Amino acid sequence: MQPRCRLESVRIEENKRLAPFTTLGIGGPARWFVAAQSESDIAEAARWAHDRSLSLFVLGGGSNLLVSDAGFNGLVLHIALKGIQLRKSSAEVEGQIYEAAAGENWDQFVQRAVEDNCAGIECLAGIPGTVGGTPVQNVGAYGQEVSDTITQVRAFDLDQNVFTDFSAAECGFAYRRSRFNTTDRNRYVVTKVQYKLSPSANPTLEYADLQRAFPPGSNPSLKDVAETVRRIRQSKGMLLVEGDPDCRSAGSFFKNPIVTAGQAAAVATVAGADPPRYPAGLDHSGSVKLSAAWLIEKAGFAKGYSLGRASISTKHTLALVNRGGATAAEVLALADKIRSAVAARFSVELEMEPVMPGIDR
Ligand SMILES: Cc1cc2nc3c(=O)[nH]c(=O)nc-3n(C[C@H](O)[C@H](O)[C@H](O)COP(=O)(O)OP(=O)(O)OC[C@H]3O[C@@H](n4cnc5c(N)ncnc54)[C@H](O)[C@@H]3O)c2cc1C
């Protein structure tokens, strides 16, 4: 698509297809599209959108998105800021501070930290997307969450037109949540994230799959753990691998529901089996986190189940996959069918994880 116009430093494109920018490979065009390479590009593009009363959507690596078939009728701001800096730790802050630009590829950043023998994000290897996307939903897997290591997030405030630095406490992190996807949803554009990693520290081996792979006494390196996480992820279709049709997804489509102990007991009675339970986190004391995958299977959906050109991954019950040419409407029809069945059988509402630009939900 030819550039429609050019601001001082930013090229603005028109009617740019969004499907190629998403891991699901679904989505109509962005009415306007800018790839921001710098903080000043972001400020300039935001002003341009504001002057025209356009809605603005921030696009990272497109790995947690279901974009409408009609596209997005506003400005899509694609974050392409690059650079990773090592910052000196202060007397109060032990460890190595990495400051990564929001457009850096997350998995490559993990690789770099592991090669530097710095612990803290090795279990988050193989997660697609950008650095800037990680604080938004407090990305987590295999016993780690980015909130364990983030010390600061720098962001552009679209309401006030200023850059702000948030401490970790100010980000409001919880399970797959932060201020950026709850109270301040669509208000901030993350430009840089600081992570405090621990040089020469041991890897985290809290997750059952990793404990099985590394029994006590095996002393794996950070690299061993990151490679094992990637291998496990690949076996579940949760690693982007060229030619694997099961990874044409947005990762987990449903969050693990947090329920009361009473609800969990009711689920066990209906299912005639005890559901797997996980700790719900400090901010949910007295509640338990159930496995959404288990609920979906017990509600009658097997891996590989399909509806039109959308299906459940053949390797992972939580991932909804574009089998080729699927539309957002087809993926949503499948998601709705699953959610209705789980609600009808267990009275548990499954929350969808992907963000849905252009879709009114
Ligand atoms: C195969 C696969 C496996 C996955 N596994 C996991 C997993 O194990 N754990 C997990 O937590 N997630 C997982 N995900 C989901 C996804 O990878 C993460 O949510 C990722 O952090 C999204 O980053 P992104 O850059 O792709 O964001 P996008 O998908 O582009 O955007 C997601 C949301 O973040 C916002 N956003 C993105 N960048 C910025 C920014 N710079 N500033 C402000 N807002 C921004 C967008 O506006 C949107 O609201 C997986 C996805 C796939 C496809």
The ligand as an SDF file (V2000), in Angstrom:
LIG
                    3D

 53 58  0  0  0  0  0  0  0  0999 V2000
    1.8040  -19.6060   20.4170 C   0  0  0  0  0  0  0  0  0  0  0  0
    1.5570  -18.6150   21.5160 C   0  0  0  0  0  0  0  0  0  0  0  0
    1.9220  -18.9000   22.8180 C   0  0  0  0  0  0  0  0  0  0  0  0
    1.6990  -17.9590   23.8480 C   0  0  0  0  0  0  0  0  0  0  0  0
    2.0650  -18.2820   25.1220 N   0  0  0  0  0  0  0  0  0  0  0  0
    1.8570  -17.3960   26.1230 C   0  0  0  0  0  0  0  0  0  0  0  0
    2.2310  -17.7090   27.4570 C   0  0  0  0  0  0  0  0  0  0  0  0
    2.7720  -18.7750   27.7330 O   0  0  0  0  0  0  0  0  0  0  0  0
    1.9890  -16.8030   28.4320 N   0  0  0  0  0  0  0  0  0  0  0  0
    1.4130  -15.5880   28.1530 C   0  0  0  0  0  0  0  0  0  0  0  0
    1.2440  -14.7910   29.0840 O   0  0  0  0  0  0  0  0  0  0  0  0
    1.0470  -15.2540   26.8940 N   0  0  0  0  0  0  0  0  0  0  0  0
    1.2510  -16.1330   25.8810 C   0  0  0  0  0  0  0  0  0  0  0  0
    0.8620  -15.8140   24.6100 N   0  0  0  0  0  0  0  0  0  0  0  0
    0.1830  -14.5360   24.3470 C   0  0  0  0  0  0  0  0  0  0  0  0
    1.1310  -13.4280   23.8490 C   0  0  0  0  0  0  0  0  0  0  0  0
    2.3020  -13.9750   23.3140 O   0  0  0  0  0  0  0  0  0  0  0  0
    1.4950  -12.4430   24.9410 C   0  0  0  0  0  0  0  0  0  0  0  0
    0.3340  -11.8680   25.4540 O   0  0  0  0  0  0  0  0  0  0  0  0
    2.4020  -11.3130   24.3950 C   0  0  0  0  0  0  0  0  0  0  0  0
    2.9760  -10.6190   25.4680 O   0  0  0  0  0  0  0  0  0  0  0  0
    1.6720  -10.3130   23.5220 C   0  0  0  0  0  0  0  0  0  0  0  0
    2.6190   -9.3760   23.0600 O   0  0  0  0  0  0  0  0  0  0  0  0
    2.4970   -8.7320   21.6490 P   0  0  0  0  0  0  0  0  0  0  0  0
    3.6380   -7.8100   21.4660 O   0  0  0  0  0  0  0  0  0  0  0  0
    2.3250   -9.7620   20.5880 O   0  0  0  0  0  0  0  0  0  0  0  0
    1.1630   -7.8950   21.8310 O   0  0  0  0  0  0  0  0  0  0  0  0
   -0.0940   -7.7250   20.8230 P   0  0  0  0  0  0  0  0  0  0  0  0
   -0.7040   -9.0530   20.5900 O   0  0  0  0  0  0  0  0  0  0  0  0
    0.3170   -6.9490   19.6320 O   0  0  0  0  0  0  0  0  0  0  0  0
   -1.0560   -6.8490   21.7270 O   0  0  0  0  0  0  0  0  0  0  0  0
   -1.6680   -7.3980   22.8660 C   0  0  0  0  0  0  0  0  0  0  0  0
   -2.1900   -6.2500   23.7410 C   0  0  0  0  0  0  0  0  0  0  0  0
   -1.0870   -5.5180   24.2630 O   0  0  0  0  0  0  0  0  0  0  0  0
   -1.1280   -4.1680   23.8350 C   0  0  0  0  0  0  0  0  0  0  0  0
    0.2350   -3.7510   23.5570 N   0  0  0  0  0  0  0  0  0  0  0  0
    1.1850   -4.4070   22.8440 C   0  0  0  0  0  0  0  0  0  0  0  0
    2.3270   -3.6990   22.8380 N   0  0  0  0  0  0  0  0  0  0  0  0
    2.0840   -2.5850   23.5700 C   0  0  0  0  0  0  0  0  0  0  0  0
    2.8450   -1.4390   23.9340 C   0  0  0  0  0  0  0  0  0  0  0  0
    4.1110   -1.2850   23.5330 N   0  0  0  0  0  0  0  0  0  0  0  0
    2.2660   -0.4780   24.6880 N   0  0  0  0  0  0  0  0  0  0  0  0
    0.9840   -0.6010   25.0990 C   0  0  0  0  0  0  0  0  0  0  0  0
    0.2050   -1.6340   24.7880 N   0  0  0  0  0  0  0  0  0  0  0  0
    0.7520   -2.6100   24.0250 C   0  0  0  0  0  0  0  0  0  0  0  0
   -2.0190   -4.1560   22.5900 C   0  0  0  0  0  0  0  0  0  0  0  0
   -2.6330   -2.8980   22.3990 O   0  0  0  0  0  0  0  0  0  0  0  0
   -3.0280   -5.2370   22.9620 C   0  0  0  0  0  0  0  0  0  0  0  0
   -3.9830   -4.6730   23.8240 O   0  0  0  0  0  0  0  0  0  0  0  0
    1.0940  -16.7270   23.5550 C   0  0  0  0  0  0  0  0  0  0  0  0
    0.7240  -16.4270   22.2300 C   0  0  0  0  0  0  0  0  0  0  0  0
    0.9470  -17.3740   21.2220 C   0  0  0  0  0  0  0  0  0  0  0  0
    0.5570  -17.0400   19.8100 C   0  0  0  0  0  0  0  0  0  0  0  0
  1  2  1  0
  2  3  1  0
  2 52  2  0
  3  4  2  0
  4  5  1  0
  4 50  1  0
  5  6  2  0
  6  7  1  0
  6 13  1  0
  7  8  2  0
  7  9  1  0
  9 10  1  0
 10 11  2  0
 10 12  1  0
 12 13  2  0
 13 14  1  0
 14 15  1  0
 14 50  1  0
 15 16  1  0
 16 17  1  0
 16 18  1  0
 18 19  1  0
 18 20  1  0
 20 21  1  0
 20 22  1  0
 22 23  1  0
 23 24  1  0
 24 25  2  0
 24 26  1  0
 24 27  1  0
 27 28  1  0
 28 29  2  0
 28 30  1  0
 28 31  1  0
 31 32  1  0
 32 33  1  0
 33 34  1  0
 33 48  1  0
 34 35  1  0
 35 36  1  0
 35 46  1  0
 36 37  1  0
 36 45  1  0
 37 38  2  0
 38 39  1  0
 39 40  1  0
 39 45  2  0
 40 41  1  0
 40 42  2  0
 42 43  1  0
 43 44  2  0
 44 45  1  0
 46 47  1  0
 46 48  1  0
 48 49  1  0
 50 51  2  0
 51 52  1  0
 52 53  1  0
M  END
$$$$
